[in-house]
Amino acid sequence: MPGGKGNITGADGKQFSKEYQPQQKWTEKKALKVANDLIKWLKAEDENLFYEDFLYIENDYYSELIAYLSNKFTSFLKLIEKAKYIQEIKLKKFGVFDKLNASMTKFTLINNHGWKDKSETDITTKGESLNKTPEIRVNTIEEKKQIDEWLGSL
């Protein structure tokens, strides 16, 4: 029984070639319709917050589809980025207005939207801060002239 690479003959049916290719399931037009429907859904109601609900729960799209279409169509990628930004805005808005759990909102923004806590560290050694700008002590007028000339050449 012919089959597999090298065992297929012309009598077995059409072989894939440059001229004979299967029809593409996802065209740019179909992809843009999905992305635009997603954006409409996000804007429709306050509860429509997580775009994954629309894609995976409501429409049964598989998780790799978004990455595939984003790589294939730049226009689709731009709309998905817009959907993510709408989600981020809604999270900020509802978090500030205390409509969502603050801890979970922060968790989601940090893990899905690249937010991070701002922290500053002041390193000290023997009571002296290492973060401060160092002082330049000049002992002679000649040293001061040399430093001024050097700074002027920068």
N, C-alpha and C positions, 0 to 999 in steps of 0.2 A: 504494500500500500504506500504510494508516494506521499510525501509530506515533509514538512520541516525544510530547513535551508538545504538547498542542493537537490532535494528529491521532488520538487514541484516542477511539473512540466506544463507546457502551453495547453495541453489537452485537459489539464485539471481546472482550468478557468483562467481568468485574467490575473496576471501577476502585477504586483505594484511596480510602477515605473514612474518616470518623471511625468508622463502624460496621464497615467491612471493612478489617482490618489483617492483615498476615501474622503467623503465630504466632511468638512470641519463642523464639529458640533457647536463650538463656541466661536461665533463671529464677533467682531468688534461691536456691531449693532446690538447683539444679544447681551454682551457684557455690559455695555453702557446702560441698557435698559435695567439690568439688575442693580447697578450702582445708583442710578437715578431713583429707582423704586426704594432702595435702601434709604437714601437721603430724605425722600418724601415721608417714609415711615418714621424716621428719627424726628422729623419736625412735626408730625401729626399730633402726638400726645406726649405729655411729660413722662409717662411711664415707659415710653419707647426710648430707653436710655442706652442699652447695650446692643450694638449693631450685630453681635453674634446671635442674639435672639432671632433677629430677622433672617439671617443667613442660614443658621443651623437648625433652629427649632421650627420656625414658621415655614421655611422653604426647603428644608432637607438638602441643602447644598453640602457637599463634603468639604472638610476643612482645607484641603490642599487647593481647592478651586480658586480661592482668593489670591493665593501666591502665584498660581499658574496664570490667571488672567492679568494680574499686576505685572508679571514679567513679560507677558505677550503684548499687552496694550498699555501704552503710557497714559492714554486718556482715561482708562479704567483706574489705573493707579492713582491719578490725581483726584478722582472722585472718591476713592476709598480713603485717601488722606483727608479729604474734606469731611467724610463721615466720621473719621476718628477725631477730627478737631471739633465737630459738633458734639460728639460724646464728651470730650474734655471740657468744653464750655458748659454743658449741662451739669456735669459733675461738680465743677467749680460753683456754678450758680446755686444748685440745690444744696451743696455743702455749706455755702455761706448763709443761705436762708434757712438752714437747719431742717431741711426736708429729708435729708439722708443722714445716716450714722456717720459722724465726723471721722471716726477711726477707719471705717471701711472706705470712705471716700478718699482719705489720704492714702490708704493702702493701694487702692485702685489707680490713683493718679501716679503714685511712685512706680508701681509695677507695669502699668500699661502705657503711660504717657511720658516717661522719662523725668518725672519730678524727683527732687531729692531735698532732704533737709539741709538747711544751711548750718554749717558749724564752723566755729573759729577756734583755733587752738593757740594758746600763748605758751610757748616753751620757755621755761626759765631754768637758769643754772646758777646756783648760789645766790638766788635773789635777784639776778639780773636777766632781763628779758632778752631772748635771742632774736625776737621778731622786730626789734626796733632798728632804725637806720643807724649805721655805725657813724661815730663822730670821727672827723679827721682832725688830728691835732698837728699843728704846724709850729715848729720850734723857732725857726728863723725866718727873716724876711725873704731870704734867698729861696727857701723851700716854698714859701707862699707864692713867689713869682713863678717858680717851676710848675706848681700845681695849676695856677691860673692859665699859664701858657698851654699846658696839657689839656685842660678843660676847654679852652678856646679852640683847640685843634679838632675837637670832636664835633 
